[in-house]
Amino acid sequence: MATASVPRARSGDAIHLLILGLGLAVIILAAETGSEAGLLLAVTMFCSVLIAFAAVAASRNADVSFFLLVPSVMSAFQNVYLSPFAHEIPQSALQVVIITNFIYSLLLLFTLAGIRTTGFDPRQQRAARVTLGVLVVIVLFGTALMLVSGNNIVGALASARNLVAPMLFFLLGYYATAFVDFHYYLRLVVSLGWVVLAFAIVEYLVPDFWPAIGLHHLWELKGIAVTENSLLPRNFYASEQIEAGTFIRRMAGPFADPVNFGTFLFALLMVAWFLRSRVLFLASIVASVLVVSKGALLGLLAFGTVWARKFRSAFEFVLVGVVTVAAGLYFYAFTQSSSTGSTTAHINGLIAAFVELPRHPLGRGFGGTGVLAGLFADEAAEGGSAIVESGLGSVIGQLGIPGLIGYIVFFAMIIRSVHRIQDVRVYVLGMSLALAFILNAAFNEVALSPNSCAIYFIVLGLIVASSDEARGGGAAGARALAFPSSVR
């Protein structure tokens, strides 16, 4: 599938990183003033400057990989740079700051899509057409139901952001293919990964790090409880007890959220495997253990199965499958015997979605169910719904059968496209990311968050776009997936 690579000029990433830092500083200062107009102006200027650089770089045949990484950088360090100022930021301003990465991603998508579609055969955009169709249906249907149901508008917007995030980042990767060296983008992910892991070591080994920078103020502003003694969010501690009453302190990384961090770690692990970075691969596994990440564990099981299918014999593949099932069952039995109920809550949230589906076949609209709906609702957050902690459950609860069908179509398209890829390592990378996300999202609502899913779907978008273009005879796809011999 891949042929000779066409070199792309780098776009001055050091300068862009400086602009990113200055822009975030201006946004924080604007948020502290409490002026919504000033904050919106700061966010608009920040996004406009970065996107203008991206547009110029793309039009001049320079690589724009850094601009694809920006949402992941903001997601990784958002709680770090906001915590010291949380006690001075109004709650309404905080909500705007939190979605800056989403706003930026949306605008960058429009920019790259507009540039790319000039002179590009629409018949080659198979996956984009499918994804756009699903996205439009979800937005219109979820909004209409939200208005009919009278759900809290802030909770509805927060829920809608999560439900459309996979499609948004997939399209962002898809339309960025013509302007991105795939290998270089992955190397930037690796660089981010090393910085994130270094930070994680510091926050994990320094007991008072998070209280010292004021994380508890930020969490209280978000409406999330912290433990009284440690001033840390409750999910900083694993639900499984090693000894009676003893809970493990989980590594949270700069995300200040073990769940988001664990999801990021699996994506980092897959990129490290693809680039043959053995040290980073092992470091990611060790960090996943310290995070006590069930999502990363599910991802590893999926990766092991896909890897064995492509790289080992049929007997070894069956053996790996048996070991995978056995490991999953053992972990489930362990959590049932030692957990305070976290695992059960995730499983029950998924089951509840199907139990409630006959009563609400069309769903409850954006903000009708889920953890985010509960955070922003006035009193009866979810109208008696038991659907919490499950991403797939959230889709079914809010969008019903139409939403479930839309998601099935979206992921079926991705899996089918990845199946067409001839390069075995690219196939394993894409299929592992897709299956790991599906498994994680089934039991974890946070998996849908932009903070968790950006890298997964940007990579999948880049891969699928190349598959579409190679199938249609385009040259950009072959260029995007042309790797140096060191990563074949």
C-alpha positions as CSV (number, residue, x, y, z in Angstrom):
1,M,0.0,0.0,0.0
2,A,2.8,2.4,0.8
3,T,5.3,3.7,-1.8
4,A,8.0,6.2,-1.8
5,S,7.6,9.1,0.7
6,V,7.4,12.7,-0.4
7,P,9.3,14.8,2.2
8,R,7.4,17.6,3.8
9,A,9.0,20.6,5.4
10,R,8.7,21.0,9.1
11,S,6.5,23.9,10.1
12,G,8.5,25.5,13.0
13,D,7.2,23.4,15.8
14,A,9.3,25.1,18.5
15,I,7.8,28.5,17.6
16,H,4.3,27.0,17.6
17,L,4.8,25.4,21.0
18,L,5.8,28.8,22.3
19,I,2.7,30.3,20.8
20,L,0.6,27.5,22.4
21,G,2.0,28.3,25.8
22,L,1.5,32.0,25.5
23,G,-2.0,31.5,24.2
24,L,-3.0,29.3,27.1
25,A,-1.5,31.9,29.5
26,V,-3.6,34.7,28.0
27,I,-6.7,32.5,28.2
28,I,-6.1,31.8,31.9
29,L,-5.6,35.6,32.6
30,A,-8.8,36.3,30.7
31,A,-10.7,33.7,32.7
32,E,-9.4,35.2,36.0
33,T,-10.9,38.6,35.2
34,G,-14.4,37.0,35.1
35,S,-15.2,38.8,31.8
36,E,-16.9,36.4,29.5
37,A,-16.4,38.7,26.5
38,G,-12.7,39.0,27.3
39,L,-12.4,35.2,27.7
40,L,-14.2,34.5,24.4
41,L,-11.9,37.0,22.7
42,A,-8.9,35.3,24.1
43,V,-10.0,31.9,23.0
44,T,-10.9,33.2,19.6
45,M,-7.5,34.8,19.2
46,F,-5.7,31.7,20.4
47,C,-7.5,29.4,18.0
48,S,-7.3,31.9,15.1
49,V,-3.5,32.3,15.4
50,L,-2.7,28.6,15.6
51,I,-5.1,27.7,12.8
52,A,-3.7,30.5,10.6
53,F,-0.2,29.0,11.0
54,A,-1.6,25.6,10.2
55,A,-3.4,26.8,7.1
56,V,-0.3,28.6,5.8
57,A,1.8,25.5,6.5
58,A,-0.6,23.2,4.7
59,S,-0.8,25.5,1.7
60,R,3.0,25.6,1.5
61,N,3.4,21.8,1.6
62,A,4.7,21.9,5.2
63,D,4.0,19.3,7.8
64,V,1.1,20.2,10.2
65,S,1.6,17.2,12.6
66,F,2.1,19.6,15.5
67,F,-1.3,21.2,15.1
68,L,-2.9,17.7,15.3
69,L,-1.1,17.1,18.5
70,V,-2.3,20.4,20.2
71,P,-5.6,19.0,21.5
72,S,-3.7,16.1,23.1
73,V,-1.2,18.5,24.7
74,M,-4.0,20.6,26.2
75,S,-5.9,17.5,27.4
76,A,-2.8,16.1,29.1
77,F,-1.8,19.3,31.0
78,Q,-5.1,21.1,31.3
79,N,-5.6,20.3,35.0
80,V,-2.0,21.2,35.8
81,Y,-2.1,24.7,34.4
82,L,-5.7,25.4,35.6
83,S,-5.2,24.2,39.2
84,P,-3.1,27.1,40.6
85,F,-5.8,29.6,39.3
86,A,-8.9,27.6,40.0
87,H,-9.9,29.5,43.1
88,E,-10.0,32.7,41.1
89,I,-11.8,31.5,38.0
90,P,-15.7,31.7,37.9
91,Q,-17.4,28.4,37.1
92,S,-18.9,29.8,33.8
93,A,-15.4,30.8,32.7
94,L,-14.0,27.4,33.6
95,Q,-16.5,25.7,31.3
96,V,-15.3,27.8,28.4
97,V,-11.6,27.1,29.2
98,I,-12.2,23.4,29.5
99,I,-13.6,23.1,26.0
100,T,-10.9,25.2,24.3
101,N,-9.3,22.1,22.9
102,F,-12.6,21.0,21.4
103,I,-13.3,24.4,19.8
104,Y,-9.8,24.4,18.4
105,S,-10.2,20.9,17.0
106,L,-13.5,21.8,15.4
107,L,-12.1,24.9,13.7
108,L,-8.9,23.1,12.6
109,L,-11.1,20.4,11.0
110,F,-13.1,23.0,9.0
111,T,-9.8,24.6,7.9
112,L,-8.0,21.4,6.7
113,A,-11.2,20.0,5.2
114,G,-11.6,23.1,3.1
115,I,-8.0,23.1,1.9
116,R,-7.9,19.4,1.2
117,T,-11.2,19.1,-0.7
118,T,-10.0,21.6,-3.3
119,G,-9.1,19.5,-6.3
120,F,-9.7,16.2,-4.4
121,D,-12.0,13.6,-5.9
122,P,-15.1,13.4,-3.7
123,R,-15.6,9.7,-4.7
124,Q,-12.4,8.9,-2.8
125,Q,-13.9,10.2,0.5
126,R,-15.9,7.1,1.3
127,A,-15.2,7.0,5.0
128,A,-15.7,10.8,5.4
129,R,-19.1,10.6,3.8
130,V,-20.2,7.9,6.2
131,T,-18.8,9.7,9.2
132,L,-20.4,13.0,8.3
133,G,-23.7,11.3,7.8
134,V,-23.6,9.6,11.2
135,L,-22.4,12.9,12.8
136,V,-25.3,14.9,11.3
137,V,-27.9,12.4,12.4
138,I,-26.5,12.2,15.9
139,V,-26.4,16.0,16.3
140,L,-29.8,16.7,14.9
141,F,-31.5,13.8,16.6
142,G,-29.8,14.3,20.0
143,T,-30.6,18.0,20.0
144,A,-34.3,17.5,19.0
145,L,-34.7,15.0,21.9
146,M,-32.9,17.3,24.3
147,L,-35.3,20.1,23.5
148,V,-38.3,17.8,23.9
149,S,-37.1,16.3,27.1
150,G,-36.1,19.7,28.6
151,N,-32.6,18.5,29.7
152,N,-30.2,20.9,31.3
153,I,-28.5,22.8,28.5
154,V,-25.0,22.8,30.0
155,G,-25.2,19.1,30.7
156,A,-26.5,18.5,27.2
157,L,-23.7,20.4,25.6
158,A,-21.1,18.5,27.7
159,S,-22.7,15.2,26.8
160,A,-23.0,16.1,23.1
161,R,-19.3,17.0,23.0
162,N,-18.4,13.5,24.2
163,L,-20.8,11.7,21.9
164,V,-19.5,13.4,18.8
165,A,-15.8,13.5,19.8
166,P,-14.8,10.2,18.1
167,M,-16.3,11.3,14.7
168,L,-14.7,14.8,15.1
169,F,-11.2,13.5,15.7
170,F,-11.6,10.8,13.0
171,L,-12.5,13.4,10.4
172,L,-9.7,15.7,11.7
173,G,-7.2,12.9,11.0
174,Y,-8.9,12.0,7.7
175,Y,-8.7,15.4,6.2
176,A,-5.2,16.1,7.6
177,T,-3.7,13.1,5.7
178,A,-2.6,15.3,2.7
179,F,-0.7,17.6,5.0
180,V,0.9,15.2,7.5
181,D,3.8,12.8,7.6
182,F,2.3,9.9,9.5
183,H,5.6,8.8,10.9
184,Y,6.4,12.3,12.1
185,Y,3.1,12.7,13.8
186,L,3.7,9.4,15.7
187,R,7.1,10.6,16.7
188,L,5.5,13.7,18.2
189,V,3.1,11.5,20.1
190,V,6.2,9.7,21.5
191,S,7.8,13.0,22.5
192,L,4.6,14.0,24.3
193,G,4.5,10.5,25.9
194,W,8.0,10.9,27.4
195,V,7.1,14.3,28.9
196,V,3.8,12.9,30.3
197,L,5.6,9.9,31.9
198,A,8.3,12.1,33.4
199,F,5.6,14.3,35.0
200,A,3.7,11.2,36.2
201,I,6.8,10.0,38.1
202,V,7.0,13.4,39.9
203,E,3.3,13.6,40.8
204,Y,3.3,9.9,42.0
205,L,6.4,10.2,44.2
206,V,5.7,13.7,45.7
207,P,2.8,13.1,48.1
208,D,1.6,16.7,48.4
209,F,2.1,17.7,44.8
210,W,-1.6,18.0,43.8
211,P,-2.8,19.8,47.0
212,A,0.1,22.2,46.7
213,I,-0.9,23.4,43.3
214,G,-4.6,23.5,44.3
215,L,-6.1,20.6,42.4
216,H,-8.9,20.3,45.0
217,H,-10.1,23.8,44.2
218,L,-10.4,22.8,40.5
219,W,-12.3,19.6,41.3
220,E,-14.7,21.4,43.7
221,L,-15.4,24.0,40.9
222,K,-16.2,21.1,38.6
223,G,-18.6,19.7,41.2
224,I,-16.5,16.6,41.9
225,A,-15.9,15.5,45.5
226,V,-12.4,15.1,46.9
227,T,-11.3,13.0,49.9
228,E,-11.2,14.9,53.1
229,N,-7.7,13.8,54.3
230,S,-5.7,13.8,51.1
231,L,-7.6,16.5,49.1
232,L,-7.4,14.2,46.1
233,P,-10.3,13.0,43.9
234,R,-11.7,9.7,44.9
235,N,-10.6,8.0,41.6
236,F,-7.0,8.6,42.6
237,Y,-7.4,5.4,44.7
238,A,-8.1,2.0,43.2
239,S,-11.4,0.4,44.2
240,E,-9.7,-2.9,44.7
241,Q,-8.4,-3.6,48.3
242,I,-5.1,-5.3,48.6
243,E,-5.7,-5.5,52.4
244,A,-8.8,-4.8,54.3
245,G,-9.4,-1.0,54.2
246,T,-6.2,-0.4,52.2
247,F,-6.5,1.1,48.7
248,I,-3.7,1.7,46.2
249,R,-2.9,5.3,45.3
250,R,-3.1,5.3,41.5
251,M,-0.7,7.2,39.2
252,A,-2.6,10.0,37.6
253,G,0.0,11.7,35.4
254,P,-0.5,15.3,34.3
255,F,-4.1,14.4,33.4
256,A,-4.9,14.4,37.1
257,D,-7.3,11.6,36.2
258,P,-6.2,7.9,36.2
259,V,-8.9,6.9,33.8
260,N,-7.9,9.4,31.1
261,F,-4.3,8.7,31.8
262,G,-4.8,5.0,31.4
263,T,-6.6,5.4,28.1
264,F,-3.7,7.7,26.8
265,L,-1.1,5.1,27.9
266,F,-2.6,2.4,25.7
267,A,-2.5,4.7,22.7
268,L,1.1,5.6,23.6
269,L,1.9,1.9,24.0
270,M,0.6,1.1,20.5
271,V,2.6,3.9,19.0
272,A,5.7,2.8,20.8
273,W,5.2,-0.8,19.5
274,F,4.6,0.5,15.9
275,L,7.8,2.6,16.0
276,R,9.7,-0.3,17.7
277,S,10.5,1.9,20.7
278,R,10.9,-1.0,23.2
279,V,11.9,1.2,26.2
280,L,8.8,3.4,25.8
281,F,6.7,0.3,25.2
282,L,7.8,-1.3,28.5
283,A,7.6,2.1,30.3
284,S,3.9,2.4,29.2
285,I,3.1,-1.1,30.5
286,V,4.7,-0.3,33.9
287,A,2.8,3.0,34.1
288,S,-0.4,1.2,33.2
289,V,0.1,-1.1,36.1
290,L,0.7,1.8,38.5
291,V,-2.4,3.6,37.1
292,V,-4.4,0.4,37.8
293,S,-6.1,1.0,34.4
294,K,-8.7,-1.5,33.4
295,G,-9.0,0.3,30.0
296,A,-5.3,-0.2,29.3
297,L,-5.7,-3.9,30.4
298,L,-8.6,-4.4,28.0
299,G,-6.5,-2.8,25.3
300,L,-3.5,-5.0,25.9
301,L,-5.8,-8.1,25.6
302,A,-7.1,-6.8,22.3
303,F,-3.6,-6.0,21.1
304,G,-2.3,-9.4,22.0
305,T,-5.1,-11.1,20.1
306,V,-4.7,-9.0,17.0
307,W,-0.9,-9.3,17.1
308,A,-1.0,-13.1,17.4
309,R,-3.5,-13.3,14.5
310,K,-1.1,-11.6,12.2
311,F,2.4,-12.6,13.5
312,R,2.0,-16.1,14.9
313,S,0.7,-19.5,13.8
314,A,-2.9,-20.5,14.0
315,F,-2.2,-22.7,17.1
316,E,-0.4,-19.8,18.8
317,F,-3.3,-17.5,17.9
318,V,-5.8,-19.9,19.5
319,L,-3.5,-20.2,22.6
320,V,-3.3,-16.4,23.0
321,G,-7.1,-16.2,22.6
322,V,-7.5,-18.7,25.4
323,V,-5.0,-16.9,27.7
324,T,-6.8,-13.6,26.9
325,V,-10.2,-14.9,27.9
326,A,-8.7,-16.6,31.0
327,A,-6.9,-13.4,32.1
328,G,-10.1,-11.4,31.6
329,L,-12.2,-13.8,33.7
330,Y,-9.5,-13.9,36.4
331,F,-9.4,-10.1,36.6
332,Y,-13.1,-9.9,36.7
333,A,-13.2,-12.5,39.6
334,F,-10.5,-10.5,41.4
335,T,-12.4,-7.2,41.2
336,Q,-15.6,-8.9,42.3
337,S,-13.9,-10.2,45.4
338,S,-11.8,-7.2,46.3
339,S,-13.5,-4.2,44.8
340,T,-15.8,-1.8,46.6
341,G,-18.1,-1.8,43.6
342,S,-16.5,0.3,40.8
343,T,-16.2,-2.6,38.3
344,T,-19.8,-3.7,39.0
345,A,-21.0,-0.1,38.5
346,H,-19.4,0.0,35.0
347,I,-20.9,-3.3,34.0
348,N,-24.3,-2.4,35.5
349,G,-24.3,0.9,33.6
350,L,-24.0,-1.0,30.3
351,I,-26.6,-3.6,31.2
352,A,-29.0,-0.8,32.4
353,A,-28.8,0.8,28.9
354,F,-30.3,-2.3,27.3
355,V,-32.8,-2.8,30.2
356,E,-34.1,0.7,29.7
357,L,-34.0,0.7,25.9
358,P,-37.6,-0.8,25.5
359,R,-39.0,2.1,27.6
360,H,-36.9,4.8,25.7
361,P,-36.2,3.3,22.2
362,L,-35.4,6.8,20.9
363,G,-33.3,7.8,23.9
364,R,-33.6,10.8,26.2
365,G,-31.6,13.3,24.2
366,F,-28.3,15.0,24.9
367,G,-27.8,15.3,28.7
368,G,-30.5,12.7,29.5
369,T,-28.2,10.1,31.1
370,G,-24.7,9.6,32.2
371,V,-22.2,11.0,34.6
372,L,-21.9,14.4,32.9
373,A,-25.7,14.8,32.9
374,G,-25.6,14.2,36.7
375,L,-22.9,16.8,37.3
376,F,-24.9,19.6,35.6
377,A,-28.5,18.6,36.3
378,D,-30.5,20.5,38.9
379,E,-32.0,17.8,41.0
380,A,-33.1,14.5,39.4
381,A,-30.1,14.4,37.1
382,E,-31.0,11.5,34.9
383,G,-34.7,11.2,35.5
384,G,-34.3,7.9,37.3
385,S,-32.0,6.4,34.8
386,A,-29.4,3.9,36.0
387,I,-27.2,4.4,33.0
388,V,-23.9,5.6,34.3
389,E,-20.2,4.9,33.9
390,S,-20.6,3.2,30.4
391,G,-19.8,5.0,27.2
392,L,-21.9,2.7,25.1
393,G,-24.6,2.9,27.7
394,S,-24.5,6.7,27.4
395,V,-24.9,6.4,23.6
396,I,-28.0,4.1,24.0
397,G,-29.5,6.1,26.8
398,Q,-29.3,9.5,25.1
399,L,-29.7,8.5,21.4
400,G,-31.5,5.2,21.6
401,I,-31.7,2.8,18.7
402,P,-30.8,5.5,16.0
403,G,-27.6,6.4,18.0
404,L,-26.7,2.8,18.5
405,I,-27.1,2.1,14.7
406,G,-25.0,5.2,13.9
407,Y,-22.1,4.1,16.1
408,I,-22.3,0.6,14.7
409,V,-22.1,1.9,11.2
410,F,-19.2,4.2,12.1
411,F,-17.1,1.5,13.7
412,A,-18.0,-1.1,11.1
413,M,-16.7,1.4,8.4
414,I,-13.4,1.8,10.4
415,I,-12.9,-1.9,10.9
416,R,-13.7,-2.7,7.2
417,S,-11.3,0.0,6.0
418,V,-8.5,-1.3,8.3
419,H,-9.1,-4.8,7.0
420,R,-8.1,-3.6,3.5
421,I,-4.7,-2.5,4.6
422,Q,-1.8,-4.7,3.4
423,D,0.9,-3.4,5.7
424,V,0.7,-5.8,8.6
425,R,2.1,-3.4,11.2
426,V,-0.3,-0.6,10.1
427,Y,-3.1,-3.2,10.3
428,V,-2.3,-4.2,13.8
429,L,-1.9,-0.6,15.0
430,G,-5.3,0.4,13.5
431,M,-7.3,-2.7,14.5
432,S,-5.9,-2.7,18.1
433,L,-6.8,1.0,18.6
434,A,-10.3,0.4,17.3
435,L,-11.0,-2.7,19.3
436,A,-9.4,-1.4,22.4
437,F,-11.6,1.8,22.2
438,I,-14.8,-0.2,21.7
439,L,-14.0,-2.5,24.7
440,N,-13.1,0.5,26.9
441,A,-16.1,2.6,25.9
442,A,-18.5,-0.3,26.6
443,F,-17.6,0.0,30.3
444,N,-16.3,3.5,30.6
445,E,-18.0,6.8,29.8
446,V,-14.8,8.7,30.1
447,A,-13.5,6.9,27.0
448,L,-15.7,9.1,24.8
449,S,-14.1,12.3,26.2
450,P,-11.9,14.4,23.9
451,N,-9.3,14.0,26.6
452,S,-9.2,10.3,26.0
453,C,-10.0,9.6,22.4
454,A,-8.2,12.2,20.4
455,I,-5.0,10.2,19.5
456,Y,-7.0,7.0,18.8
457,F,-9.2,8.6,16.2
458,I,-6.7,10.9,14.6
459,V,-4.5,7.9,14.0
460,L,-7.4,5.9,12.7
461,G,-8.5,8.9,10.5
462,L,-5.0,9.1,9.0
463,I,-5.0,5.3,8.3
464,V,-8.5,5.1,6.9
465,A,-8.0,8.1,4.6
466,S,-4.9,6.5,3.1
467,S,-6.8,3.3,2.7
468,D,-9.6,5.2,0.8
469,E,-7.1,7.1,-1.4
470,A,-5.0,4.0,-2.2
471,R,-8.2,2.2,-3.2
472,G,-9.3,5.1,-5.3
473,G,-5.9,5.5,-7.0
474,G,-4.9,8.7,-5.1
475,A,-1.3,9.5,-4.3
476,A,-1.7,11.3,-1.0
477,G,-2.7,8.2,0.8
478,A,0.4,6.3,-0.4
479,R,2.5,9.2,0.7
480,A,1.0,9.4,4.2
481,L,1.6,5.8,5.0
482,A,5.1,5.5,3.5
483,F,7.4,4.7,6.4
484,P,11.2,4.5,6.7
485,S,12.6,1.0,6.7
486,S,13.2,1.1,10.4
487,V,9.5,0.9,11.2
488,R,8.5,-1.8,8.6
